[in-house]
């Protein structure tokens, strides 16, 4: 049998391209908003604005999965992106006319984040519908790689635009990117197939069904615990630790950017490998990836120079893809398509929901006088203990 390239799959290519534009637009929105709040509104309100953009998204994510199981995924992504582009254009008009207020930005950021909760579950649950089962790992690797490239490109593009033009222009360009994503994923352009017939039940019942499905699977429960461990002890902690360690070592914004890029490049390299090498024991691969990320993080916590810190961040990012991609692929291979959206949304919620908690805990420890190095070392040791417990106690997951 001749194995056709994924890029000859027109629907997959459309989904990939739509994701690029959507993620670039979303990351531009976050970067631009961070700068605008800090320089033009109230620097002390930055945390509040970021919470308004992320917490509603997390809350709505599970319901995004319910919707993804009931309607065509391309239709959900189209309307999500179209309304988001309108919101971004509204922000552009308000900022350019100097009529933006903190309260307005909080509301618009919250709505923008809530809408984004529908895009992720729809796109991830669409992949098993449009690619062959043997291509799932490769498809997920491409998507993860594109995510990282887009999240690197978005902030860079926003920074350049704000430097040479204005904050308002950056919002305008972000709105164009998100609108283009809507145009690309316009349902008549996408050969998705019909939605499987489901009972006309209430959303809360559908959500309970998804949770019940996960609770009956030891593989899913263990995999979710692996993702929580990675995001709470490593990824969420890194997001707030980067500026702290750069400041500790007397670095500059260039050093901060270098670390962020290094993390993304590490993930891109590993996704390239995973797009070429098929992994059979996906549970084992994800737990080994977790252990590798934690060990790199422990060394990072005590590294004496910015150069070494930047190199270690590459290896942390490299290891992280070996956690996400094999697990996502295994879920898509084994989960009932009727429940795919709900299962993926609950996984995303568990994975991302601990980031804000990590931000809060790290900030609290730093505030009470505990040094950055001690805080990171503590998180690394705690994460290593949890990972080892999973490795030795969840033998069925390791063998899977």
N, C-alpha and C positions, 0 to 999 in steps of 0.2 A: 504493500500500500504506500503510495506517495504521500508524504506528510506535507500538507500545504502550509505555507507561512501564515502566521497570524495576521500579518499586514496585508495579505490578500483577502482577508475577511473584511468586507466593506463596513459592516455594522460595528465590528470591533474597532476599526480605525476611526470611525465617526465618534464612538464613545470615548476613545483615547484622546482625540483632538478636542472634543467638548470639555473633557476633564482638564486639559492643559489650560484652556482659556478661563475656565471657572476658577481654578486654583490660583492662577496668576492674579486674577481680579480680586479674589478673596484675600490673598496675602498682601496685595497692594493696599486694600482697604484697611487691614490691621496696621500695617506700617505707617500709612498716612495718618490714620486716626491717632496712633500713639504720639506721633510728632506734633500733630495739630493740638491735641489736648495739652501736651507738655509746654508748648510754646505760646499758644494763643488763648487757651481757656483757663485751666487750673491743673498744674502738675500734680497736686495732691489728690485730684479726682481721677487720675489715670487708672488706678486699680478698680475703681467703681465702673468706669467705662469698659474696661476689659472684661469684668464680671458680667456686665450687661450684654456683651457680645458673645460670651461663652456659656454661661450658666443656662439661659433659656434654650440654647442649642442643645445642651446635654439633656435637659428635661424633655424636649420635644423629640429627641432622637428615637426613643422607643416607639412613639406613635408614627414617626416617619417610616419605620419598618412595617407597621400595620398597614399603612397606606400603600407601601410598595408591594405588598402581597395582594392587594385588591385591584390595583389599576396598572396600566401599562407604565413601565419604568421610564420610557422616553417621554411620556406625557408629563409625568411628575417632574423630571429634570428640566423640561422645557419651561413649564410655568414657574418653577422655582427660580431659574435663571432670569426669566423675563421680568418677574416682579423685583428680584434683587437689582437688576440693572436700572429699573425705575427708581428704586430707593437710592442707589448711588448717584443717579443723576439729580435727584432731589437734594441730596447732601451737597453736591457740586453747586447747585443754584444758591442754596442757603449760605454756603461758605463764601462763594464769589461775591455775593451781595452783602456780606458781613451781617447776616441775619441769623446765624447759627448760635444757639444757646446750649449750655451743658445739658439741660433737661431734654431738649429736642434731640441732641446727639445720643443720649442714653436710650431714648425711645426707638429711634431709627436703628441704632446698633443692635438693640434687643430683637427687633423684628427681623433684621438682616440675619442675625445668628439663628433665630428660630427657623427661618426658611432654609438655611444651609443644612439643618438637621434632616431634611427630606432628600437632599441630593446624594449624600454618602450611602445610605442604605439602598437607595434605588439603583445607583451605579454598581455597587458591589454585588447585589443580588441579581443584576442583569447579566453579569459575566457568564455564569453557568448556562444561561439560556442561549448564548450566541457563540460559544466556543465548544470544541470537543472536550470530553473529560480529560483526555491525555494532555491537553494544552492548558489546563487550568493553572498549574504552577507557573508556566511561562507567562501567561496572561497577567497573573497577579504580580509577577516580578516586574513586568513592563509598567503596570499601573503604579507600583510603589516607586519605581525609578522616576517616572514622570512626575509623581507627586513631589519628590524631593527636588528635582530640577526646577519645577514651577515655584516651589516655596523659596528657592534660592533666587530665582529670576525676579519674582514679584517685588520683594523688598529692594533689590538693586535698582529695578526700573523706577520704583516709587521714589527712591532717594535721588536718582539722577534728575527726574522730572521736577521734584521739589527744589533741587539745587538750581536748575537752569530756568525754571518757570515759577510755579506756585503750588501750594497745597491743593487749591481748587482744581488745577489742571490734572493733578495726580488722581483725584477723585473722578474726574471726567474720563480719563483714560481707563481707569478701573471699570467704570460703567460700560465702556465700549467692549472691553474684554469679556465681561459677563454677558453682555447682549449677544456677542458673537457666539458664545457657547450655546445660548438659547437657539440661535439661528441654525447652528450645526446639528443640534439634537432634535430639531423640529420633527415630530413623529412621522409625517409622511416620508421623510428621508431615511427612516430607520426600519429595517426588517427585523422586528422583535418577536413576532408571534403573539398569539392570543394569551390572555391571562387565564390561568387555571381556574375553573369554577369553584367558588367558595360559598359557604353558607352566609346568608345575610345576618351576621351576628354583630353585636355591638363592639366597638373598638376595645373596650376594657376586657371583654371576653377573649378577643383575639390576642391581646397582649398576654393574658393569663395562659393561653394555650402555648404561646412561644416560650414563656418562662417555664412552664411545666415540661415542655420538650427538652429544654436545656437541663433541667433538674434530673431528668431520667438518664442523662448521658454523662458518665464519669469522664469521658474524653473531653467533652465540652466544658465541664466544670473545672477540670484540671487546666485546660488550655486558657480559660479565662483567668484563672489564678496566676498563671505564668505571665499573661499580659498585664495584669494589675501590678504584679511584682516589678516588672520592667518599668512600667510607666510611673509608679509611685516612687520607687527607690532610685531610679536612674534618670529616665527621660524628663519627668516633671521637675526633678531636682536640678538637672543640668540647665534647664531654661532660666531658672532664677540664679543659678550659681555662676553662669558665664560672666556677667558684669561684675560680680563680687570678686571672683578670682583674678580677673583682669585688673581691677582696681588694687587688689592686694599686692600684685606684682608690678604695680606702677605702669600698666599698659595704657593704650589709647583706644579710641573707637575702631581703629584699623585692626587691632588685635582681637577685639570682640567680633568683628566681621569675619576675621580669619577663622576663628573657632566655629562660628555658625556654618560657614562654608565647608569647613573640614568635616563636620558632622554629616552634612548633606552629601558630600562627595564620597564619604565612607559607605553610606547607605546605597548610593548609586553603584559603586563598584560591586558590592555584594549582590545587588539585584541583577546586574549583568551576568554574574556567575550563576545565579539561580534561574536565569532565563535560558541557560545552556545546559545545566546539569540537573537531571531529574533526581529528586530525593524520594526514596521509598519509605523510610521510617521518619515520618514528618514530626511526630511527637518528640522523638529523641533529638531531632535536629533543633527544634525550638527550645528545648531545655538546655542543650549544649550552648546554643546561641545566647541564652540568658546568662549562663555561668560565665561565658567569655566576656559579655558586656559588663557584668558586675566586677570581674577581676580587673578589667581595663579601667573601670571607674575607681576602684580602690587605689590603683597606682596613680590615677589622675588626681585623687584627693590629696596626695602628698607630693606631687611633682614640684620640683624647685624652680622651673623656668617656664616662660610663656611658650617657647618653642616646643618643649616636651609636652606641655599641656595640649597644644594644638595637634600634635602628632597622635597623642592618646585619644583625643576626641574622634579622630578618623577611625580608630579601631573600635571605639564604642559604637559609632554609627554603622560600621561594617558588620558588627555582631548583631545589631538590632534587627536587620532585615531577615536574618536566619531565625528569628523568633516569630515575626509577623507572617511572612509569606508562606512557610510550610503549614502553619496552623490555619490560616485563611483558606488555603488550598484544600486541606483535609476537610474543613467544614463544608466547603462548596461541593466536594466530592460525595459526601455522605448525607447531607441534610435534605429532607423532603423539600422540593421546589415550592410547594404550597406555603411553606413556613420560612423560606430563605430570607425574606426581607426582615421579618421579626427577629430571627436568630442573629443575623448580622448586625442589626441595630442594637440589640442587647449587648453583643460583644463590643461594639464601638463605644457604647455607654460605659461599660465596665472598664474599658481600656482608657478612655479619655476622662472619665469622671474623677479620677484620682489625681490628675494634674493640678487642679486648683487646691486640693488638700495639701499636696506636696509644697506648693507655693507658700501656703499659710504656715505650715510647720517649720519650713526652713527660715522663713522671715521671723517667726516667733523666736526660734533658737538664736538667730543672729542678734535680735533685739535685746535679749536678756544677757548678751555678752559672750556667748559661745562662739569661738572662732570659726571661720569658714572651713578651714581644714578639718577641724574636729567634727563639725557638723556633717561634712561630706563623708568622712571616714565612718562615722556612726551609721549613716544611711547605707553605705556600702556593706558594712559588716552585717547589719540587719537583713539587707537584701540577700546576701550570700547564705545566711542561715535559712531563710525561707526557701531559697532555690534548692539548697541541699536536702531540705526536708521533702520538697516535692520530688526531687530526683530519686530519693531512696524509698519514699512511701508510695508514690504513684507509679508502680512498676508497669502496669498495663499501658499507661500513657507513654512511658519511655520506650516500650516495645513497639508502639504503634507507628 
